[in-house]
Amino acid sequence: MADATMGRTARAPARREAMVSPRARRTITSVVLAVLCAVWVYPIVWMISASFKTNNEIFGDTGLIPDAPTVENYARAWSEANIGRYFFNTMFVTVGSVVVTVIATALMGYVLGRRRFPGRGLLMGLMVFTLFIPQGYTIIPVFELLTTAGLGQSLWGLMLATCGHSVVIFTLLFAGYFAQMPKELEEASRMDGVGPVKTFWYVMLPLSKPIVVTVVVLQTLQAWNDFLLPLVITLANPDLRTLSVGVYSFRGEHFIDWGGMNAASAITIIPIVILFLFLQRYFIDGLAGAVKG
């Protein structure tokens, strides 16, 4: 009798679990994720809505839909606040840093991932150690180095300084991805008389397209949204400001232009959102491949 009672008690949770169908679990999961997504997206929706409102309407509790939508904030941000110039500066710094970072980290990752040489483990350990150094501690040395090189007051200097933020992470991503590629690819290239540089450029790099896109997306986000480094480098020359620093200029000593700030912020994030929507599939594949490797 006791054994039978225990058996019925053990089977009860199983029956209750079976009562929840896979379709119901999917529905519950979708609802929960939809709520989390709404909470996550709401600040962006509010920002875009506020960019079409006047300052009085923003604080008038009129809801997300503007009573009288206006593009004056965008016109003021683009022309009077010089956002057009800052947009060009940001594009220059972002594109240049992406090109330099992808080529440099791909080369380093190829060597670390495909070659075994004395001190390789120590070198990778030192690279990982640099990840624990806060950015604030490196800004002054970087600025001094740029000044010594004569690039302290130029977009070229800002672009080169922006390249150094995530070099270690990207190098390790490339190393992990290259390490999982079959050795037969390099052996076939050597049999055809192709040198290591051409093997990397024409064989290995094209096959690493997912990780290249991953690095492009991450470096673009880093360069486009960086604030502290451009703020320090452009203090003496406001014409070199990037968008992140330019948005901050809407904050005055006694007044904040919330409409213009939201319009400038919308201009800032739209290119990044479009880029990620087009490249998200390669971005996810690249991360998955690097982790697997």
Buried (B, 14 or more C-beta within 10 A) or exposed (E): EEEEEEEEEEEEEEEEEEEEEEEEEEEEEEEEEEEEEEEEEEEEEEBBBBBBBBBEBBEEEBEEEBEEEBEEBBEBBBEEBBBEBBBEBBBBBBEBBBBBBBEBBBBBBBBBBBEEEEEEEEBBEEBEEEEEEEEEEBBEEBBEBBEEEEBBBBBBBBBBBBBBBBBBBBBBBBBBBBBEBEEEBBEEBEEEEBEBEEBBBEBBBEEBEBBBBBBBBBBBBBBBBBEEBBBBBBEEEEEBBBBBBBBEBBEEEEEEBBBBBBBBBBBBBEBBEEBEEEBEEBBEBBBEBBEEB
